[in-house]
Amino acid sequence: MAPTKDTLTRVFNKADQDGNGKLCLSEFKIALIELAEDDEEREMTEDDETMQMLMGLIDEDGDKMLTSDEFLKLLELGNEEEVGNAVVNGKDVMISMIKAADKDGNGFLTASELKELVVTMNPEDTADVDINVDIFIKMAAADGDKKLNIQEAIKLITDEEGEGPKEKMKTMFRMCDCDGDGSISKRELAKFMNM
């Protein structure tokens, strides 16, 4: 059952151990343990990377601290509802997750950051994660740099802009052009066909 606004406020105040009106990561974990309904949710709080990503979803000002208002966004996370003055929907959550996956804040997702994001999004399907990450990078890395800028990742994962046929062909070409030299050899085509 989803927590009420009163419950979240009470949990926030209890977890705010230093009384500064904000929750740091460790205080956020305490709050989520308090809200956890089962062992699986409690175990999730032990993974710092997952907690940082979740915190990044609702941390509007990016200060790595949650105000009470930011914490209350947990009520609506993932639903298309009004939260304060903003509308939060599944696409907004995905965009926030993508931005939060950029650990070093350089505006790009490396293969390891993208892998972490893919595993976080679908923890049950880790068998082909390396292949999926490679495909994502080939599909979206327009300049062949083997990393995705945040906008490339958002476009790819959320299908933010419906691609026209020309853009779809460019994407397919980048997937086949393994060495990024601007041409597709027989070997590259054969490798692509055996994915």
Secondary structure as GFF3:
##gff-version 3
##sequence-region A 1 195
A	DSSP	alpha_helix	5	15	.	.	.	ID=ss1
A	DSSP	beta_strand	22	23	.	.	.	ID=ss2
A	DSSP	alpha_helix	25	35	.	.	.	ID=ss3
A	DSSP	alpha_helix	39	44	.	.	.	ID=ss4
A	DSSP	alpha_helix	48	58	.	.	.	ID=ss5
A	DSSP	beta_strand	66	67	.	.	.	ID=ss6
A	DSSP	alpha_helix	68	72	.	.	.	ID=ss7
A	DSSP	three_ten_helix	73	75	.	.	.	ID=ss8
A	DSSP	beta_strand	81	83	.	.	.	ID=ss9
A	DSSP	beta_strand	86	88	.	.	.	ID=ss10
A	DSSP	alpha_helix	90	101	.	.	.	ID=ss11
A	DSSP	beta_strand	108	109	.	.	.	ID=ss12
A	DSSP	alpha_helix	111	121	.	.	.	ID=ss13
A	DSSP	alpha_helix	129	140	.	.	.	ID=ss14
A	DSSP	beta_strand	148	149	.	.	.	ID=ss15
A	DSSP	alpha_helix	150	158	.	.	.	ID=ss16
A	DSSP	alpha_helix	165	176	.	.	.	ID=ss17
A	DSSP	alpha_helix	186	193	.	.	.	ID=ss18
###
